[in-house]
Amino acid sequence: MPRRSLVWHLFSSHLFVTLAAIVVLELLALRLFTYFGTSLIATDLEIRARLVANQVQPLLDRQETPSIQELCRELGKQTATRYTVILPDGTVVGDSEEEPAKMDNHGNRPEVQQALQTGQKAQIERFSHTLNKQTFYVAIPLASQDKQIAVVRASMALTSISKAFFAVQRNMGLAGLLVLGMASIVSWFVSRRITAPLNSMKEGAERFARGELHQPIPEPSTREMAALAIAINQMASELNNRISEVGRRQKEQEAVFSSMVEGVLAVDRSCRILTMNRAAADLLNIRPEESFGKDVREITRSVQIRKFILDVIESQVPLERELTLSENENQVLQAHGAALRDTDGKEFGVVIVLHDITRIRRLEALRRDFVGNVSHELRTPVTSIKGFVETLLDGAKDNPEENERFLRIIAKHADRLNAIIEDLLTLSKIERETETAALPLESVPLQNLVQNAVDLCVNAAKAKDIALIVRCPDDVVIRVNPSMIEQAIVNLLDNAIKYSGNSETVEIEAGLNGSEAYIRVTDHGIGIPEEHLPRLFERFYRVDKARSRNLGGTGLGLAIVKHIVQAHKGRITVDSQLKKGSTFTLFFPLNLVSQNNT
């Protein structure tokens, strides 16, 4: 059903009340006019009838009937009134408009009967069959010696009265229409004056609903409307302050929520996503904008995640579980789940917090491997030293030849044990300086670093008749820790010499490559199988364990190289083919490099 405006309601109501008042007043006025008009006519006819009766009575006493007829006609013409003289038996003896002989007996006329019966004036309004008009009658009885001798009746047709009544009615109708028109104009003006502030408030409320809370509603001139406008403006101001506060808190919460390293995921009791942060989306490898409102089973294939969420929903207490996502390369997540409750304490979902502990678990595995490898590497020389010492104590010391051979073996294992300890200490020092950012840097010519490392490895190369070929520009200066870089180059050269055959060549190349400086060591030795390349830089990892130990390696050389490069924010790559040789390249970022232009 369509709704009409308040202007129409007010205008129509005022107009209806005004119209009803005009109709009631006009009806009352017409009623009063009719009453007073009838009273005046009755009084006037009574006076005229009595005047005629005074003149007719002597004629009746003398029985001068023709004279009565002439008198009635004469007076009727003078006063525009019909006069009729009627005897008690109903015989008409005089009439101002008709011949008495032609008139019916009037004894049955109501006014005549009433006047004769009561001896008092009688008046009545009825239809005259003689005149064929609605007529008003007043009848006066005439008495002589206490005997009713006649009735004098004065009458007047109501046509003239009706004309006067119609004129009055027309004038009152015109006046009513005029008043109604003026009332309509006033009602419309008043209605508009009332509704205009309401429309202004409606427009203001619509602005507030759109979030435009800074433009207040104008205050109307009327006190009540002004109070309402002030109240609405105060409400808008309070609402604006609360929205600003809520918005600020929401932004803060979103910033905290988005900045969390832990993944946070909220779902309802139907397993539909309520919200999640970027960390959770990254951990589950999904897009958050496409996941809201969807079932968890639609956005992740992880059976463990789905089962954990269902367990949290069904559980009455918080749960904690470690999950391994095989579809994400055995990613390990620490999951915490608890119920979500509204302000009334009713559960409407659960919140899941996911923490990626893959790196921690890998570091723990590396630590276990490291401890095992260190124990294994140290056990071999310690066992050998202990065994030969016991052999000497058992009597071999008395044999000079055996004594010297055993002591040399003990010294060799002691040197190996010392080398392992030195390499471990070197690794520890590099890691400590990297963590504390205490690594001292110097601007050093790249050629000097390479040449110093080559000089340290010349004797080992000569022992196997290996040629060391150096290609390095003399105008490149890098900002590094010289001793560490030299040690990294020496470790690479030492490995290249060890795993190359006699009379081979080892190439050392250095220079600039775009935004980086590089140092490349290439040998043409036995090479490294491809399956070993990913783990080549792990501590104590060996491609050929027996060969490495026989060559005197500790298994920490490449691990040290990797940590040195990482301490300088660089990177290391390896390219190797079995029985064709290997190439190790060290890269250092541009901010550690400067070109010597002098």
FENBEL-V179306 format. One record per backbone hydrogen bond with DSSP energy under -0.5 kcal/mol. NH is the residue of the N-H (numbers start at 1). CO is the residue of the C=O. If there is no record, write none. Layout:
BEGIN
NH | CO
NH | CO
END
This chain:
BEGIN
9 | 5
10 | 6
11 | 7
12 | 8
13 | 9
14 | 10
15 | 11
16 | 12
17 | 13
18 | 14
19 | 15
20 | 16
21 | 17
22 | 18
23 | 19
24 | 20
25 | 21
26 | 22
27 | 23
28 | 24
29 | 25
30 | 26
31 | 27
32 | 28
33 | 29
34 | 30
35 | 31
36 | 32
37 | 33
38 | 34
39 | 35
40 | 36
41 | 37
42 | 38
43 | 39
44 | 40
45 | 41
46 | 42
47 | 43
48 | 44
49 | 45
50 | 46
51 | 47
52 | 48
53 | 49
54 | 50
55 | 51
56 | 52
57 | 53
58 | 54
59 | 55
60 | 56
61 | 57
62 | 58
63 | 59
63 | 60
64 | 59
65 | 63
68 | 64
69 | 65
70 | 66
71 | 67
72 | 68
73 | 69
74 | 70
75 | 71
76 | 72
77 | 73
78 | 74
79 | 75
80 | 76
81 | 76
82 | 155
83 | 81
84 | 153
85 | 94
86 | 84
86 | 151
87 | 91
90 | 87
93 | 85
93 | 91
94 | 85
96 | 83
102 | 99
103 | 100
106 | 90
109 | 106
113 | 109
114 | 110
115 | 111
116 | 112
117 | 113
118 | 114
119 | 115
122 | 139
124 | 137
126 | 124
126 | 135
128 | 133
129 | 127
132 | 128
133 | 128
135 | 126
136 | 156
137 | 124
138 | 154
139 | 122
140 | 152
142 | 150
144 | 147
149 | 142
150 | 142
151 | 86
152 | 140
153 | 84
153 | 151
154 | 138
155 | 82
156 | 136
158 | 134
160 | 157
162 | 158
163 | 159
164 | 160
165 | 161
166 | 162
167 | 163
168 | 164
169 | 165
170 | 166
171 | 167
172 | 168
173 | 169
174 | 170
175 | 171
176 | 172
177 | 173
178 | 174
179 | 175
180 | 176
181 | 177
182 | 178
183 | 179
184 | 180
185 | 181
186 | 182
187 | 183
188 | 184
189 | 185
190 | 186
191 | 187
192 | 188
193 | 189
194 | 190
195 | 191
196 | 192
197 | 193
198 | 194
199 | 195
200 | 196
201 | 197
202 | 198
203 | 199
204 | 200
205 | 201
206 | 202
207 | 203
208 | 204
209 | 205
210 | 206
211 | 208
212 | 207
213 | 211
216 | 214
220 | 218
226 | 222
227 | 223
228 | 224
229 | 225
230 | 226
231 | 227
232 | 228
233 | 229
234 | 230
235 | 231
236 | 232
237 | 233
238 | 234
239 | 235
240 | 236
241 | 237
242 | 238
243 | 239
244 | 240
245 | 241
246 | 242
247 | 243
248 | 244
249 | 245
250 | 246
251 | 247
252 | 248
253 | 249
254 | 250
255 | 251
256 | 252
257 | 253
258 | 254
259 | 255
260 | 256
263 | 354
265 | 352
266 | 275
267 | 350
268 | 272
269 | 348
271 | 268
273 | 294
274 | 266
275 | 266
277 | 264
281 | 277
282 | 278
283 | 279
284 | 280
285 | 281
286 | 281
288 | 286
290 | 287
291 | 288
292 | 288
293 | 273
294 | 291
296 | 271
298 | 295
299 | 295
299 | 296
300 | 296
303 | 301
306 | 302
307 | 303
308 | 304
309 | 305
310 | 306
311 | 307
312 | 308
313 | 309
314 | 310
315 | 311
319 | 337
321 | 335
323 | 321
323 | 333
325 | 323
325 | 331
326 | 324
328 | 325
329 | 326
330 | 325
331 | 325
333 | 323
333 | 331
334 | 355
335 | 321
335 | 333
336 | 353
337 | 319
338 | 351
340 | 349
342 | 346
345 | 342
348 | 340
349 | 340
350 | 267
351 | 338
352 | 265
353 | 336
354 | 263
354 | 352
355 | 334
357 | 332
357 | 355
358 | 332
361 | 357
362 | 358
363 | 359
364 | 360
365 | 361
366 | 362
367 | 363
368 | 364
369 | 365
370 | 366
371 | 367
372 | 368
373 | 369
374 | 370
375 | 371
376 | 372
377 | 373
378 | 374
379 | 375
380 | 376
381 | 377
382 | 378
383 | 379
384 | 380
385 | 381
386 | 382
387 | 383
388 | 384
389 | 385
390 | 386
391 | 387
392 | 388
393 | 389
394 | 390
395 | 392
396 | 391
397 | 392
398 | 395
399 | 396
400 | 398
403 | 399
404 | 400
405 | 401
406 | 402
407 | 403
408 | 404
409 | 405
410 | 406
411 | 407
412 | 408
413 | 409
414 | 410
415 | 411
416 | 412
417 | 413
418 | 414
419 | 415
420 | 416
421 | 417
422 | 418
423 | 419
424 | 420
425 | 421
426 | 422
427 | 423
428 | 424
429 | 425
430 | 426
431 | 427
432 | 428
433 | 429
434 | 430
435 | 431
436 | 432
437 | 433
437 | 434
438 | 433
439 | 433
440 | 438
442 | 480
444 | 442
444 | 478
446 | 476
449 | 445
450 | 446
451 | 447
452 | 448
453 | 449
454 | 450
455 | 451
456 | 452
457 | 453
457 | 454
458 | 454
458 | 455
461 | 457
462 | 458
463 | 459
464 | 460
464 | 461
465 | 462
466 | 461
467 | 504
469 | 467
469 | 506
470 | 468
471 | 508
473 | 510
477 | 475
477 | 594
478 | 444
479 | 592
480 | 442
480 | 478
482 | 480
485 | 481
486 | 482
487 | 483
488 | 484
489 | 485
490 | 486
491 | 487
492 | 488
493 | 489
494 | 490
495 | 491
496 | 492
497 | 493
498 | 494
499 | 495
500 | 497
503 | 464
504 | 501
506 | 467
507 | 522
508 | 469
509 | 507
509 | 520
510 | 471
511 | 518
513 | 516
515 | 513
516 | 513
517 | 588
518 | 511
519 | 586
520 | 509
521 | 584
522 | 507
523 | 582
524 | 505
526 | 499
532 | 529
533 | 529
533 | 530
535 | 532
536 | 533
538 | 535
540 | 555
541 | 538
541 | 555
548 | 544
549 | 545
550 | 546
551 | 547
552 | 549
553 | 548
560 | 556
561 | 557
562 | 558
563 | 559
564 | 560
565 | 561
566 | 562
567 | 563
568 | 564
568 | 565
569 | 566
570 | 565
571 | 587
573 | 585
575 | 583
577 | 581
579 | 526
580 | 577
581 | 577
583 | 575
584 | 521
585 | 573
586 | 519
587 | 571
588 | 517
590 | 515
592 | 589
593 | 590
594 | 477
596 | 475
597 | 595
END
